[in-house]
Amino acid sequence: MYREVVTDVFFDLDHTLWDFEKNSELTFKKIFEEHNIPVSLPEFLAAYVPINFAFWKLFREEKISKENLRYQRLKQTFDKIGFKATDAQINTLSEGYIAHLSSFNHTFPGAHAILEYLRPNYKLHIITNGFANVQEKKLRNANILDYFSVVVNSEMAGVKKPNPKIFNLALEMAKVPANKSIMIGDSLEADILGAKALGLHALHFNAHNEPKHNVCDIIYDLNEIKNFL
């Protein structure tokens, strides 16, 4: 569908190629055991996932700082499940989480295969809202860094998706116009609407089973990219 017009493919990283929820669960399991935190991991994660999602939305909108994000998502989760964590425990866990998260390397099913499929015919890039040092480690440890010509993160750009500045920076670095580019990501707000506002084509990888929409084509498996590219 886009084979005749697209030369460059921009991917989001977390929740699109890199399996954030699975790697996050393994990270919490590790740090809870290391620091003897007596909570049920399934109960913790059931509370944490939506809280983290909400705080990342605030972070994208520049309404909270990185430090607040990292502290409050843990504080509010522990409060919700009734575990009285001290500030010292929360800060230690927060540091441990960031230190260990990128050491886990699970990608979504088909991630390596689809990158291998695309590489001969397209230039591949990353646009991510994650923190620079963490995102590079994720890419490297998951053995996918070498697929990408340009990797743009929000710290480098000074703004987060869907801000047009991060997309413009990525296009400039890749030396490609928007109309020859496609964005593939899991966030309708940050990835899809952000990209389309600048004239990029888009594919929504609906990893969270969000409601259907008519903004762009939707895929539920990375292998479906072959239907379009």
Secondary structure by P-SEA (a helix, b strand, c coil): cccccccbbbbbccccccaaaaaaaaaaaaaaaaacccccaaaaaaacaaaaaaaaaaaaaccccaaaaacaaaaaaaaaacccccaaaaaaaaaaaaaccccccccccaaaaaaaaacccbbbbbbbcccaaaaaaaaaaacccccccccccccccccccccaaaaaaaaaaaccccccbbbbcccccccaaaaaaabbbbbbccccccccccccccccccccccccc
